[in-house]
Amino acid sequence: MSIKKYILSFLMMAAFALFLYGEEPKLLVIGVTPWGDRIEMAASYKPFIDYISEELGIPVSLYIAKSYNELGAELADGSVHIGIFSPTAYVQAQDTYSELKYLATSVKNGAPYYYGYIITRADSKIKSIKKLKGKTFCFTDKSSTSGYKYPMLLFKKKKINPEKFFKEIIFVKSHDDSLEAVRKGIVDAGAVSGAFENYIHKDELRALDKTPPIPLDAVVVNKSLDGNLIKKIKKLFLSVNPNSKNANNELILSKLYFQGFVEKSNSFYNVVRDMLKEFNE
């Protein structure tokens, strides 16, 4: 183990020990689900992480979870203090771990929801989902809301069984990978999140269909964290929005994938719970 990794592990263990007693941790760890390239994710969150650290007066570290499912357990056991969960990951974690407390919801394009897309290449002769029969298709992680769950529901409503309908199905690690797989012709079509709307090569791709509105990512903390600290964290997250007069706001929003945060409620995600019932989950 490198010295840098050893020190980070030590600090996280120290933060966990303090966390158990409801004290303010010496190092605050913000965990996020892995929706894209890890280097790009870290860069996009940096101004926001720096802002939280400066305002709280304690070091803040970004942790990108290895999978959609693991973040809930890490938040529940205290090794992560704040979690920014994709919708399905949030619902599954919230309904599994009683220690979790909802704080806020992400905003994108002025709304607390987004869409998933079924895409193909712009120069493809495929004009509808029905024309994908016998073609190759790409999903992201099976726990991904817009990269798997909602597209599967879309297929179900169209009476399409993907395993029989497609010639081949592949799974990739992120939405960026799905976009690239379609753009490069590795597959004929794929499922992606709203990242498609801002994709640098968007002109090379075309949407065949889109899902119903999906609640955006949820911000969650462990209830055992110091009460005053939770209030400060919530206030800081909600202070990040297009109308904020915060001096750091412009830089934060220029990098952050989201356009700020608003307060909704745990029940806002009931549509995701209803969707999961379709899969008996």
N, C-alpha and C positions, 0 to 999 in steps of 0.2 A: 504493500500500500504506500502511495506517495505521501510525502509530508503534508501536502495541501489537503489530500483526501482524509488523512488522519486527523488533522486539526478540525476540518468540517464535521467529521463524525463525532469528535469529542464535544464540539460546541452544540451539536444537535442532541447529544445525550444529556448535556448539562441543561439545555433548554427543556428537555422532556422531564427531568427531575423536578425542576421548578414548577413546571406546568401542572404536575400532579397535586400541588398544594395551592393552586389558584393564584400563584404569583405571576408577575410579569416576567416572561422569559428573557434571558440575556441575548438570545438570537431568535428572531421571529421567522418561521419558515412558511412561505406561501407556496402551496402545491397546486399544480394545474394538470388537467388531463392532456395527453399528447396529441393535439389536433394537427400538427404540422412539423416542419423541419425544426429540430431542436435548437440549432444555432440561431435560426431566424426567430424562433419563439423567444429565446433568451434576450435577443436584441430588442424585440418589440416590447417586452415587459420592463426593460432596464430603467427608463425614466420614471415609470410608475413605481417600481420597487424602490428606487432612490428617494422618491417623494414620500412614500410611506415611512421609510427609515428616518428621513430628516424630520418629519413631523412628530414621530413617536419618540425619537431620540434613542433608538436602539437599532442594531444591525438587523437587516432583513435579507433573507436568502430566498431565491427562487428555486423550487424543486419541480422538475418535469417528470411526472409519473411514468413508469415503464409501460403501463397499460391503463385502460379506462377503469378497470375493476379495482385496482389496488389502492387508489387514493382514499377511498372511504375508510378502509381499515387503518391506514396510516394517520388519518385525521382522528379517528376514534381512539387510537392508542396513544395519541399525543406527540408522535414524531413529526407531524405536520400540524401547524396551528390554524391556518386559513386554507380553505380549498376553493378553487374555481372549477366547478364541475360542468361537464357537458350535460344536457338534460336527462338522458337515460341514466348516466352514471350517478347523477344527483338523486334521482328518484330511488334507484336501487340502494344507494348508500343511506339515504334518509329513512327509508323503510326498514333498513337492516340495523342501523346503529342509532340507539336512542340518545347518544351523546351529541349528535349533530344539531346545530341551530342555524336556520336560514337567516341571512342578512340582506341580500340584495340580488338583483338580476341585471345581467349585462344588457347594453343597448347597442344596436347596430342600425344604421340608416334611419335613425329617429324612432325606432320601435324596439320593444323587448322580445321580439321574435324574429325568426328567419325562415328560410325555405331550404329544402334539399332538392337537388336536381338530378335528372337522368340526362347525361350528355353524350354526344358523339362528335366526331370531327365535322368541321364546317363544310368540308368538301365531300362528305359521305352522302350516298344516295338514300340512306335510311332517313325517313321522314316522320316515323312514329314508333312507339314502343312495340306495336304489333309486328313491325318490320324487323325487329331484332331476333325473331325466331331463327334458331340455328346459328346465331352469332356468338362471339365471345364477350364476356361481361366482367366488370370489376367492381367489387365491394371494398369498403375499408374494414376496420375492426367490427366484429359481430356485436360489440357493445356500443358502437357508434349510433347515435340517434339518426342523423341525416345520411350517414354513409352506409347504413344497413337496415335499421329498424323501420323507419318510415318508407324507404323504397320498397322493402318487402311487403309492407301494408298496401302500398300503391299497386304492386303486382297482384296481390291477393284480391283487391277490389276489381281488377281487370281480369280476374280468373286465370292468372298466369302462375304456373308452378315453375320457378326459375331453374330448378334442377333438371326438369324435363324440357323446358323451353329453350335454354341456351346450350350451345355446343360445349362451352367450357366456362367455368366461373373461377376467377382467381381473387385472392384477398391480399390487400396491401396494408402497410402500416399507418398511412395518413391520407388526408384528403389531397395533399400536394402530390403524393404518389399516384393517386387515382387520376388526377388531372393530367399528369405526365404520361401515364399508361395509355390514356385515350389519345392525347395529342401525338404521341410517337407511334400510334398504330399498333401497340402491343395488344390492345383489345379493341373491339368495335364500339363499345359504349361502357359507361361506368356511372356509379353513384357518387355524388360529391355534396359538400355542404355549400352554404352561401359564399364560401371562399371563391367559388366560380365567378361571382359578380365582379371581383377585383383582381382576378387572375391576369397576370401580365400578358399571357398568350390567349386571352379570351377570344380574340377575333378568329383564332384557328379552331374554335369549338362552337358547338351549338346545343342548346337545351331542347330535349325532346318532350320533357314533361317536368313538373315540379310537385312537391308534396304540399299538403296543407300547412298553415303556419305552425312553427315549432318554437316553444319558449326558448329563449337564449340561456346561456350558461348561468348557473347559480353560484353565489358567493356564500360560503358556509364556514362556521367556526365550531369548535368544540365547546359545549356549554360550561365545561369546567375551567375554561380560561377566565382570568380575572374579569369581573363584571365591568369595571371602569375601562379596562383595555378594550373589551368588546365594543363598548359604546364609541370609543375613539376610532376604532377600526371602521365601524359602520359609517361614522361621520366622514371619514377620509375617503372611503369608497364612493359615497354619494356625492362628495364634493367634486368628483371627476365627471364632467359633462360639458357639452358644447356651450352652455350658458354660464359656466363658472368663471369667476373673476380671479381664480387662483393663478398666480404668476407662472406656475409650471404647467398650466393646463394645455397650452398650445403644443408644447413639446411632447407631453404625455400622449395626447390624442393623435399627434402626427405619427407616432410609432405604434401605439397600442392597436391591436386588432379590433377592439371594441371602441365605441364612441362614448363610453362612460357607463354609469350604473344608476339604476332606479330601484326603489323599494316596491316589491310586489308582495307575494306571500307564498307559503308552501303550497297552498291550494291552486296557485297559478299553474302548477305543473301537473294538475290532475289529468289534463289531456294526454300527457305522456303516460301516466299510470293506466289510463283507459286503453292507450295504444298497446302497452305491454300485456294487457289482459288478452289481446288478440293472439299473443304468442304464448299464453298461459304462463307468464313470468311474474 
